[in-house]
Amino acid sequence: MELFHMALRITCGIILVSLARMTMAKHAPIGRYPILMPNVHPDRPELYLCTPVKVDYTKNYYIVGFEPNATMNTAHHMLLYGCGKPGTNRPVWDCGEMSRHMMMNEYDDESFSPCGKGAHSQIIYAWARDAPKLELPDGVGFKVGLDSPIKYIILQVHYAHVDQFKDGSRDDSGIFIHYTLEPMPKQAGVLLLGTAGEILPHSVEKMEASCDITEHKEIHPFAYRTHTHGLGKVVSGYRVRRDDQGVDHWTLLGKRDPLTPQMFYPVENREPIRFGDRLAARCTMKSDRDTITRIGATNEDEMCNFYLMYYVNNDEPLNTKYCFSMGPPQYRWEFPSSDLNNIPDIAASTL
């Protein structure tokens, strides 16, 4: 059974190789497919590498599980992007925003994004800090292929440290996806909330984002994931619903110490989110550094991310995939322009 075509560069062009292995699950045949770095040699710290897998777009496939093949000693974090087309036709490329400002490496003379310019782009899975595998609930799957805008799956691996590769050894970190041809009645999606901004020296900073649900769809949250670098203390996410008196009611979706294993955890409340609701996230950061820390790609920078994984019943996932704010000092929940009230200020920053 054919699932994906792995694009491999050879002297005379591109060849297509089909790979798949089938096992039996409780309800339907489940395939296990490797999306791995092709024995790369990371040659400098803070390197981001991407590699593509082309989906067989003559059929619909449903991804129902993710099995990491990495350790935090090798990979700082990994992302799987669902793309309309890849950032380039190369088999491996530098896909980190910092590469434009640092020395060139053996993989690239320039950098590219994971997904092609103007093409469909969404995150379907994220991993860090030795998180275990993830199996989606029964009946839930990420649709890729024929009737999906996802025609390529791009693996991105962030190599923060490369000391273990100085002896010339190579790496095949990545993710085994579990998939089926059986149509899933509940299509999965991921909405990523995050911020830009900066953290002042010797301070506690609250980095916050919020966005409205503007599509007439009902989404059912079932898992969340948090991500920061070293300054993160608490990351929390909420559904905000305003009553007829104009009072906002904040329902906790998830809250964690982001330096624990960065897996997808079950949400605190699975009540549906619908048109008119808002989603909000906060990362509480504490800096003992003597310099300003900004949001960025390296381990010395920071990140503030709250991933919400959800499904829709017999419908397509949200068109909105990302919800980002400018972060501090330009954006805060408490600013009048944010139009939020009844903010759970203490609860959002404490475990």
C-alpha positions in Angstrom: 0.0 0.0 0.0 1.5 3.3 -1.1 1.4 6.3 1.2 4.2 8.8 0.8 6.9 9.5 -1.7 10.2 10.5 -0.2 12.0 12.9 -2.5 15.7 12.1 -2.8 18.2 14.2 -4.8 20.5 12.3 -7.2 22.8 13.6 -9.9 20.3 13.3 -12.8 17.3 14.7 -10.9 14.7 13.5 -8.3 13.7 9.9 -7.7 10.6 8.9 -5.8 10.7 6.1 -3.3 7.5 4.6 -1.7 7.7 3.3 1.8 5.1 1.9 4.1 4.6 -0.7 6.8 1.2 -1.9 7.9 0.2 -3.2 11.3 -3.2 -4.0 12.7 -5.0 -1.8 15.1 -8.2 -2.3 17.0 -10.5 -0.9 14.3 -8.6 -0.5 11.1 -5.2 -1.3 9.5 -2.7 1.2 10.8 0.5 2.2 8.9 3.7 3.3 10.5 5.8 5.6 8.4 9.2 7.1 9.2 9.7 10.8 8.7 13.4 11.1 9.7 16.4 13.2 9.1 18.4 11.4 6.3 21.6 10.9 8.3 22.5 14.5 8.6 25.6 16.0 10.1 24.7 19.1 12.2 27.8 21.2 12.0 27.0 24.3 14.2 24.9 25.1 17.2 21.4 26.5 16.9 20.9 24.8 13.5 17.4 24.3 12.1 17.2 21.6 9.4 14.1 20.6 7.4 13.4 17.6 5.2 10.3 16.9 3.2 8.0 13.9 2.5 5.6 14.2 -0.4 2.1 12.8 0.3 0.4 10.5 -2.2 -2.3 13.0 -3.1 -4.5 10.5 -5.0 -6.0 9.3 -1.7 -7.0 10.7 1.7 -4.9 9.6 4.6 -5.6 10.2 8.3 -2.7 10.6 10.8 -3.8 9.1 14.1 -0.5 9.0 16.1 3.0 10.3 16.5 6.0 8.3 17.7 9.2 10.4 18.4 12.6 9.0 17.4 14.8 11.5 19.3 16.2 12.4 22.7 16.6 15.9 24.2 20.4 15.3 24.2 20.3 15.4 20.4 17.3 17.5 19.4 16.1 20.6 21.2 12.7 20.3 19.6 11.0 18.9 16.5 8.0 20.2 14.5 5.9 18.6 11.8 4.5 21.0 9.3 1.6 20.3 6.9 2.4 22.2 3.7 1.0 22.9 0.3 4.5 22.8 -1.0 8.0 22.7 0.6 10.2 25.7 1.1 12.6 24.4 -1.5 13.0 21.2 -3.6 16.2 20.2 -1.8 16.2 17.0 0.3 17.6 18.8 3.3 17.7 22.6 3.9 18.5 25.2 6.6 15.1 26.4 7.7 16.1 28.6 10.7 15.5 32.3 10.7 18.9 32.8 12.4 20.8 31.3 9.5 20.8 34.5 7.6 22.9 36.2 10.2 25.3 33.3 11.0 28.0 31.4 9.2 27.0 29.2 6.3 27.0 25.4 6.7 27.3 22.3 4.6 23.5 22.2 3.9 22.9 25.6 2.4 24.1 28.8 1.0 20.8 30.4 2.0 17.9 29.5 4.2 14.3 28.7 3.3 11.1 28.4 5.3 9.6 25.0 6.1 6.7 25.6 3.7 6.8 27.4 0.4 6.0 31.1 0.1 2.3 31.6 -0.2 1.5 27.9 0.3 -0.7 26.3 2.9 1.2 26.1 6.2 0.2 24.6 9.6 1.8 22.8 12.5 0.4 19.3 13.1 2.7 18.1 15.8 5.5 19.3 18.1 7.9 17.5 20.4 10.6 18.5 23.0 12.2 17.4 26.2 11.8 13.6 25.8 8.0 13.7 25.4 6.5 10.3 24.8 4.4 9.2 21.8 0.9 10.6 21.2 -2.1 8.6 20.0 -5.2 10.6 19.0 -8.6 9.8 20.4 -10.8 7.2 18.6 -12.2 8.6 15.4 -9.8 11.6 15.3 -7.2 12.1 12.6 -5.3 14.8 10.6 -6.4 14.5 7.0 -3.7 14.7 4.4 -3.6 14.0 0.7 -6.4 14.2 -1.9 -9.0 16.4 -0.2 -6.6 18.2 2.1 -4.4 21.3 1.5 -1.6 19.3 3.1 0.4 17.8 0.2 3.8 17.6 2.0 4.8 16.9 5.5 8.0 18.7 6.6 10.1 17.6 9.5 12.0 20.5 11.2 14.6 19.6 13.9 16.3 22.2 16.0 19.9 21.2 17.0 20.7 23.6 19.8 24.0 21.8 20.7 26.2 19.8 18.3 29.1 18.6 20.5 28.0 15.0 20.0 28.5 15.4 16.3 32.1 16.7 16.3 33.4 13.2 15.7 31.6 13.1 12.3 28.6 11.1 13.5 25.3 11.6 11.9 21.7 11.9 13.0 18.3 10.4 12.0 16.1 12.1 14.5 12.5 12.4 13.5 9.0 11.0 14.0 7.1 7.9 13.0 3.6 8.7 12.0 0.7 6.3 12.4 -1.9 6.6 9.7 -5.0 4.9 8.2 -7.0 5.0 5.0 -10.2 4.7 7.0 -12.0 8.0 7.0 -12.1 9.6 10.4 -15.4 11.4 11.3 -13.5 13.9 13.5 -10.8 15.9 11.7 -7.9 17.2 13.9 -6.4 20.6 13.9 -3.8 22.6 15.9 -4.0 26.3 16.8 -0.8 27.8 18.0 -0.8 30.8 20.3 2.4 32.8 20.8 4.0 36.1 21.2 6.9 38.3 20.1 8.3 40.8 22.6 11.1 41.1 25.1 12.0 40.4 28.7 13.9 43.0 30.7 16.9 42.1 32.9 16.1 40.9 36.4 12.4 40.9 35.9 9.2 38.7 35.8 7.4 39.3 32.6 4.0 38.1 31.4 4.0 37.4 27.6 0.4 37.2 26.4 -1.7 36.6 23.3 -5.4 36.4 22.5 -7.6 36.0 19.4 -11.3 35.7 18.5 -12.9 32.6 17.1 -14.4 34.2 13.9 -15.4 31.1 12.1 -18.9 29.5 12.4 -17.5 26.2 13.6 -17.5 24.3 16.8 -14.2 22.9 17.9 -13.6 20.3 20.6 -10.3 20.7 22.4 -8.6 17.6 23.6 -4.9 18.2 24.2 -2.5 21.1 24.7 1.3 21.6 24.8 3.5 24.4 26.2 6.9 25.5 25.0 9.4 28.1 26.2 13.2 28.1 26.6 15.0 28.4 29.9 13.2 31.4 31.4 9.7 30.0 31.3 8.0 29.3 34.7 4.3 28.8 33.8 2.4 28.7 30.6 -1.4 28.8 30.7 -4.2 28.8 28.1 -7.9 29.8 28.4 -11.1 29.9 26.6 -12.8 33.3 27.2 -16.5 33.6 26.9 -18.4 36.9 27.5 -21.9 36.8 29.1 -24.8 39.1 28.4 -23.6 41.6 31.0 -20.2 42.0 29.3 -18.3 39.9 31.9 -15.6 37.6 30.6 -15.5 34.1 32.0 -12.2 32.4 31.7 -12.1 28.6 31.4 -8.7 26.9 31.9 -7.6 24.7 29.0 -4.2 23.9 30.3 -1.4 25.1 32.5 2.1 23.7 33.1 5.7 24.3 33.9 7.1 24.4 30.4 10.4 22.8 31.5 8.7 19.5 32.2 8.4 17.1 29.2 6.8 19.1 26.4 4.2 16.6 25.3 0.6 17.1 24.5 -1.4 16.7 27.7 -5.2 16.3 28.1 -7.0 19.6 28.4 -8.6 20.6 31.6 -12.0 21.3 30.0 -13.3 19.7 26.8 -16.4 21.9 26.5 -16.7 23.0 22.8 -15.3 26.3 21.7 -17.5 28.2 19.2 -17.9 31.4 17.2 -17.6 34.5 19.4 -15.3 32.8 22.0 -11.8 34.0 22.5 -8.6 32.0 23.2 -5.9 33.5 25.4 -2.4 32.3 26.5 0.2 33.6 28.9 3.8 32.7 29.5 5.2 33.8 32.8 9.0 34.4 32.4 11.6 35.1 35.1 15.0 36.5 34.0 18.1 36.8 36.2 20.1 37.9 33.2 21.9 41.2 32.9 20.7 41.8 29.4 17.3 42.0 27.6 16.0 38.6 26.3 14.0 38.7 23.1 11.8 36.2 21.3 13.9 34.3 18.8 15.1 31.0 17.4 18.2 30.3 19.6 18.4 28.8 23.0 19.6 32.1 24.3 16.5 33.7 23.0 13.0 32.9 24.3 9.8 31.5 22.9 6.2 31.6 24.2 4.0 29.0 22.7 0.7 27.4 23.7 -0.5 24.7 21.3 -4.2 23.7 21.3 -5.1 20.4 19.6 -8.8 20.0 18.7 -11.2 18.2 16.4 -14.3 19.1 14.5 -17.2 16.8 13.8 -17.9 16.1 10.1 -16.3 19.5 9.2 -13.0 21.0 8.2 -10.6 22.4 10.9 -10.3 26.1 11.4 -8.8 28.1 8.6 -7.0 30.0 11.4 -3.8 28.2 12.3 -1.8 30.8 14.3 -2.6 33.5 16.9 0.3 35.7 17.7 0.7 39.1 19.5 3.5 41.6 19.6 4.0 40.7 23.2 5.5 43.1 25.9 5.7 46.0 26.0 3.3 46.5 23.0 0.6 44.0 24.0 -0.9 42.9 27.3 -4.2 41.4 28.3 -4.8 44.4 30.6 -4.5 47.0 27.8 -7.9 48.5 26.8 -7.2 47.6 23.2 -7.2 43.9 24.2 -10.9 44.2 25.3 -10.6 41.7 28.1 -11.9 41.8 31.6 -12.1 39.7 34.7 -8.5 38.5 34.0 -7.3 35.6 36.3 -4.0 37.4 36.8 -2.7 35.3 39.8 -4.1 32.0 38.7 -2.6 32.3 35.2 0.9 32.6 36.6 0.9 30.1 39.4 0.8 26.3 39.4 
